[in-house]
Structures are given as C-alpha cells and as structure tokens.
Amino acid sequence: MVNNCGGSLLRQVGSAVRGRSTSAGAAAAGGSTVREVTLYRRLSALGAAPEGTVAKTINQWLREGRRLGGLHAVILARKLRKYGRFKHALEIMEWMDARGMKMWYRDYALRLELVSKVEGIASAEKYFSRLSTSAKNSDTYQALLSCYCTTKMKDEAIALFEKMKQLNYASSNFVYNNMMTLHMKLEQPEKVPALLQQMTAEKVAPDMITYSLVLNSYASLGDVEAVEQLIEVLKGQDADMLKWPLYGTLASFYISTGLVEKAESALKMLEKSMDVWNEECYRYLISLYSKTGNLVEANRVWNDLKAFFPKTLNKSYFTILSALDRLDDIDALKRCFEEWESNCSTYDIRLASLVVKAYLRRDMIRDAEYVLEDAIHKCPESDFYIFQIFIDYFLEKQRTDLALKFVEDAVLKVKNQVWKPSKSKVDSFLRYLQHRQNMHGADVFLDGLKKLDFQDLDANGVLPPKPAAAYSMPSLHQLFKQG
C-alpha cells in the first residue's frame, strides 16, 4: 500500500520522468545506431588479466589510428579506480610515465594512492620520497595522509598531519575528515569532536562528511544529547548540510538505542531530503524501516522504488529480501524471490543463498533444497557457499550425516571447490566417521585438510592410531585435492 508520503514522492518525479523521456527520445533519434567500442570498455573487459595487458590494449588502440592524450588517460585511470580496478589504473599511470607524458600534481597524488593499494604502503612512501620538491605539495601530502589513515598507521598519520599544519597544507576538510576516519577506525570516537573544534579555530569549513563523522562519533559514545544538539545547530546555521546520509546516521543511532519513534521521524526527514533518482536512498530506507519493525513502510518504499526504477537492480531485491526476512514475513519473501527469478537478467547466487538461510532458520528444509537445486541449475558457476549454509545448519542440528551428504553433493555439482572449515566442523566430521568406523575415509579427510594447509589440526583424542578400515571417500579427497 502506498500512503500519502509515497504519493508525494511519485508527484515529485512525475514531470522529471516526462522531461527525461523526451530528452532521451531526442537523443536516440539524433544519435548514431552504431556505437564505437571505447577504450574504457576494452580496459574494463580485461578482468584479472596479467601485468602488461593494459599497456598492450592501449598500444593496440593507438595502432588503430586512435589517439589518447594525458588528460583522457588520467580520466580512464580515475574511472577504473572508482570501480576498484586499482591495478589496471596504476598500469595506465605507469604507461604514461614510460611515454614521458606530462603529469600534474594531482596525477602524482592519484598514482601515490594507487601504489599504496596495489603494492603496499612501503612502496607508496618510496614513491613519495622520490618526488621532486615541487611535487611534494598539498595534493601529494594529502594523498600520503589518506594512505596512512586507510591503513590505520596512527603514529605516521599524526606526525604527517602535524607537519602538514606547519607547511599550511592542512587547510582543507579532506585532511580533517581523514583524521576523523582514522580515529573512528581505531575505536577512538572521543577524539573526533576535538578535530571539529580545531577546524573551527583554523577556519576550515566542515562538509557533510565531516558532520556525518562527528555524528557517528557521538552515536558511538551513546551521547543522545550531543547528537540532537548537533542536528539543531545544523538546522539553524548550516541547513544545507542536512542531507539524507546525515538523517540516515541519525535514524541508525536512534534504532540502536531503542528510540523507534525518533528513528521513524528521522526517516521521514531522510525521505524529504533524499535524491529521488538515487536507488541507494530507497535501499537505505527499506533497510532502516525494517530495523524499526515497520513492515508497512518498508513495503511502501519498495513499491516506490519499483515505480521509479522498473529495471530493478539485484542489490535492491537483496535489500527487500533481507528486510522481509528480518520482519519475519516469509510469505512475502517467497513472492518477492519468485518475482525476482522471473524477471532477473542475471542470476545472482547471493539472493538464493539469502533465501536458503531464511528458510533454514525456520526449518523449512524442503523449500531451501528446492531453491538450491534451482540455483545450481540456473547458475552453474555457483561456489561452495550455498552448500556451506546447509552444512552449518545440519551440524548445528547435530545431523553430521546430512552435513556430510551436502559436502559430497558440492563436490559433484560445484566447480569452485574451495572450503576452509573451522576446527570444530572438522572435529564433528571426524567424530562421525569414527562412530561409523569409516577410518579410511577419515584418513583421506585429514589428508585433504593438509593439502588445504589447514592449521591447528589435532586428531588426537578423536581418532585412534592409523586407521585400517576398508571404506573410502574419494569424492572428499577430490574436493580437498582440488581446493
């Protein structure tokens, strides 16, 4: 059911939808029917290609008579970085360097960050030390500070931060946000508000990220009064900063402290301030409403999402399925999963795994097995994880025989046979094999674990000396040998 709030969201975007449709149609009418394959598409298709492939791809592009300037090369590197393709992004920068292409200071900063992510912080420090004096400026110092904060190198970060203040390189909110993030990662939220005070004293303007970090620090300290005071200050002095992420942080805090009514009030403010074309906003709302126990509102936002985004992403279905599981509406979960299966363009094994977990938590074994069979049929590249859910379930129920059966099934049906069992799981299987007097099978099992470099293995007290029974378990041996 869509209530008045949902209707208002629909009205907000009505004219925008018509405007987008018109402009999209005009673009299609005037555009070419044949789209050139861009260099970015070629690079993004490389996947886990070996080192040097990026350079070969770019050189092939040039041999085809196309051009690639330094500015475009950096744009490509930044785009690859955005999607986590750090190694390929770094290879572009190295290709530029090898060709003697001009780089700006911000390009050096980008390369430093990529070196840290691909080769480690020590390599990043060496890269920074080799930069010319002029290149060691605000941009590259900030990049190095970010690397220290990301890797939680507290002493190095603080020392560099102090040096940057001396050099007048710490006059941006980016620097302070990094230091705040470091303290939050180190579980030192009490140090964050002091950094905000420093910013005020140094006349460094906070941004929304700053306020979000401060709000999170107060929330971590359980300081309701400080949280609410900050929101009131922003309402009076810097209302433009009160965007949906801040209201989301506020709602999450209220949920964690059991203040459900205040949480739902914050969610209404979130909804008023959100970007209606940002699908992530809807997912965030659905998740938070489910945590307040409000099924009606979670469903309303889900219906709004589908109305605005007819081609609904798999991750959005994952969000609503998680919410319905949390809200214990198993019938709606079934219907939603079936809806996704009938409409999805790409079968996502993670959604099937989520539903299997939901069914098994409610002891709906047959329903879970049906989802498993269907998933294996539709997604031959499935990994061991979905079987692991069954294995864990039956071990918890002390049905080691059935758990072992799912291990055996996985060997036959799963291509990516990698399994890292805990010692307690290993002991459960060994005790079962001992009880069944299948000692040869146990020996094979242990041999397989050694092939996986399994540590902390001690069969003493579980198994007698060298087994002599004639039974065997070749499929388990195959599993560990391939793993």
Secondary structure as GFF3:
##gff-version 3
##sequence-region A 1 483
A	DSSP	alpha_helix	4	30	.	.	.	ID=ss1
A	DSSP	alpha_helix	39	44	.	.	.	ID=ss2
A	DSSP	alpha_helix	53	63	.	.	.	ID=ss3
A	DSSP	alpha_helix	70	82	.	.	.	ID=ss4
A	DSSP	alpha_helix	86	98	.	.	.	ID=ss5
A	DSSP	alpha_helix	105	119	.	.	.	ID=ss6
A	DSSP	alpha_helix	121	130	.	.	.	ID=ss7
A	DSSP	alpha_helix	138	150	.	.	.	ID=ss8
A	DSSP	alpha_helix	154	166	.	.	.	ID=ss9
A	DSSP	alpha_helix	173	185	.	.	.	ID=ss10
A	DSSP	three_ten_helix	189	191	.	.	.	ID=ss11
A	DSSP	alpha_helix	192	201	.	.	.	ID=ss12
A	DSSP	alpha_helix	208	220	.	.	.	ID=ss13
A	DSSP	alpha_helix	224	237	.	.	.	ID=ss14
A	DSSP	three_ten_helix	239	241	.	.	.	ID=ss15
A	DSSP	alpha_helix	244	256	.	.	.	ID=ss16
A	DSSP	alpha_helix	260	273	.	.	.	ID=ss17
A	DSSP	alpha_helix	279	291	.	.	.	ID=ss18
A	DSSP	alpha_helix	295	308	.	.	.	ID=ss19
A	DSSP	alpha_helix	314	326	.	.	.	ID=ss20
A	DSSP	alpha_helix	330	343	.	.	.	ID=ss21
A	DSSP	alpha_helix	349	361	.	.	.	ID=ss22
A	DSSP	alpha_helix	365	378	.	.	.	ID=ss23
A	DSSP	alpha_helix	385	396	.	.	.	ID=ss24
A	DSSP	alpha_helix	400	413	.	.	.	ID=ss25
A	DSSP	alpha_helix	423	435	.	.	.	ID=ss26
A	DSSP	alpha_helix	439	451	.	.	.	ID=ss27
A	DSSP	alpha_helix	474	482	.	.	.	ID=ss28
###
